[in-house]
Amino acid sequence: MRPKLAEPWLLLDLGRPHQVAGWPIVGPAWGMARRIAWLQVRDADLPPDVDPESCFAERARRDGIIADLGLMTAAEIARFSCEENGSVTAIVTAGLDNGESVQPAAIDGPAVPWHAGTINTVLHSAVPLTQAAMLEALSIVTEARTAALLDLSLTLTDGRALTGTGTDCIVVAAPARPAAERHCGLHTALGRKIGETVYRAMKRAVTPP
């Protein structure tokens, strides 16, 4: 399940169509997908008047990339992190130039400038999941992402804890089969595995080499 690096692209082929849930730049928020692609960009590639989906599609056509789901980041694509733990694989690219916080900002605080940095997380579960379990997995991925960032004590210029970026994307993929797991909360072995695997992948992606 390890992705293939072809700079400025990172490519992941799941082998067959999987059920996916999340919010990619390109592709369904809920649907079927097999091929996932990350594209490394710069601020200059995505000025405010450029649509990210159109930018991705144009670059993919130019480079001959086939992708059912597309993600974009200014992070150095070669520094992606991939963690495997049995039935669970987490892949993270982490750019923090677009860092943000869910903590309330001071009323007169400075605006955070827009950058193309983005944390992209893809979780693959070899265990089939129901729709409810897929949504539960998205919650755990988000929790693990934020826990890793908080443990690294990253802050914004106004002192608030960095809890993510303004353009983070998360995707969960699992085989579309009968007899899927109905739940994967943190009280289940699968849920713990999801959280721990994403946590490790996130810390590796953010920590300087």
NORTALIN-V547904 format. One record per backbone hydrogen bond with DSSP energy under -1.0 kcal/mol. CO is the residue of the C=O (numbers start at 0). NH is the residue of the N-H. E is the energy in kcal/mol with one decimal. If there is no record, write none. Layout:
co:CO nh:NH e:E
co:CO nh:NH e:E
This chain:
co:3 nh:10 e:-3.2
co:5 nh:8 e:-2.2
co:7 nh:39 e:-2.7
co:8 nh:5 e:-2.9
co:9 nh:37 e:-2.8
co:10 nh:3 e:-3.6
co:11 nh:35 e:-2.9
co:17 nh:32 e:-2.2
co:18 nh:173 e:-2.3
co:19 nh:30 e:-1.7
co:20 nh:171 e:-2.9
co:25 nh:69 e:-2.3
co:28 nh:21 e:-1.9
co:30 nh:19 e:-2.8
co:32 nh:17 e:-3.1
co:33 nh:13 e:-2.5
co:34 nh:67 e:-2.2
co:34 nh:68 e:-1.9
co:35 nh:11 e:-2.9
co:36 nh:70 e:-2.5
co:37 nh:9 e:-1.9
co:38 nh:72 e:-2.2
co:41 nh:44 e:-1.2
co:42 nh:45 e:-1.2
co:46 nh:49 e:-2.4
co:50 nh:54 e:-2.4
co:51 nh:55 e:-2.7
co:52 nh:56 e:-2.5
co:53 nh:57 e:-2.4
co:54 nh:58 e:-2.2
co:55 nh:59 e:-2.7
co:56 nh:60 e:-2.3
co:57 nh:61 e:-2.2
co:58 nh:62 e:-2.4
co:59 nh:64 e:-2.7
co:68 nh:36 e:-2.2
co:69 nh:24 e:-1.7
co:69 nh:25 e:-1.8
co:70 nh:38 e:-2.2
co:72 nh:40 e:-2.5
co:75 nh:78 e:-2.1
co:76 nh:79 e:-1.3
co:80 nh:91 e:-2.6
co:82 nh:89 e:-2.9
co:84 nh:87 e:-1.2
co:86 nh:125 e:-3.3
co:87 nh:84 e:-3.1
co:88 nh:123 e:-3.1
co:89 nh:82 e:-2.7
co:90 nh:121 e:-2.6
co:91 nh:80 e:-2.7
co:92 nh:119 e:-2.8
co:95 nh:98 e:-1.8
co:97 nh:165 e:-2.3
co:99 nh:162 e:-1.9
co:99 nh:163 e:-1.3
co:105 nh:108 e:-1.9
co:117 nh:94 e:-1.6
co:118 nh:168 e:-1.9
co:119 nh:92 e:-2.1
co:120 nh:170 e:-2.4
co:121 nh:90 e:-2.5
co:122 nh:172 e:-2.9
co:123 nh:88 e:-2.4
co:127 nh:180 e:-2.8
co:129 nh:133 e:-2.4
co:130 nh:134 e:-2.2
co:131 nh:135 e:-2.1
co:132 nh:136 e:-2.5
co:133 nh:137 e:-2.0
co:134 nh:138 e:-1.7
co:135 nh:139 e:-1.9
co:136 nh:140 e:-2.6
co:137 nh:141 e:-2.2
co:138 nh:142 e:-2.3
co:139 nh:143 e:-2.8
co:140 nh:144 e:-2.5
co:141 nh:145 e:-2.3
co:142 nh:146 e:-2.4
co:143 nh:147 e:-2.1
co:144 nh:148 e:-1.8
co:145 nh:149 e:-2.6
co:146 nh:150 e:-2.1
co:147 nh:151 e:-1.0
co:148 nh:153 e:-1.2
co:149 nh:152 e:-1.5
co:153 nh:161 e:-2.8
co:155 nh:158 e:-2.0
co:159 nh:155 e:-2.8
co:163 nh:99 e:-2.9
co:168 nh:120 e:-2.3
co:169 nh:22 e:-1.9
co:170 nh:122 e:-2.8
co:171 nh:20 e:-2.1
co:172 nh:124 e:-2.8
co:173 nh:18 e:-2.4
co:174 nh:176 e:-1.2
co:180 nh:129 e:-2.6
co:184 nh:187 e:-2.3
co:187 nh:191 e:-2.3
co:188 nh:192 e:-2.0
co:189 nh:193 e:-2.5
co:190 nh:194 e:-2.5
co:191 nh:195 e:-2.7
co:192 nh:196 e:-2.2
co:193 nh:197 e:-2.3
co:194 nh:198 e:-2.3
co:195 nh:199 e:-2.1
co:196 nh:200 e:-2.2
co:197 nh:201 e:-2.8
co:198 nh:202 e:-2.2
co:199 nh:203 e:-2.2
co:200 nh:204 e:-2.0
co:201 nh:205 e:-1.8
co:202 nh:206 e:-2.4
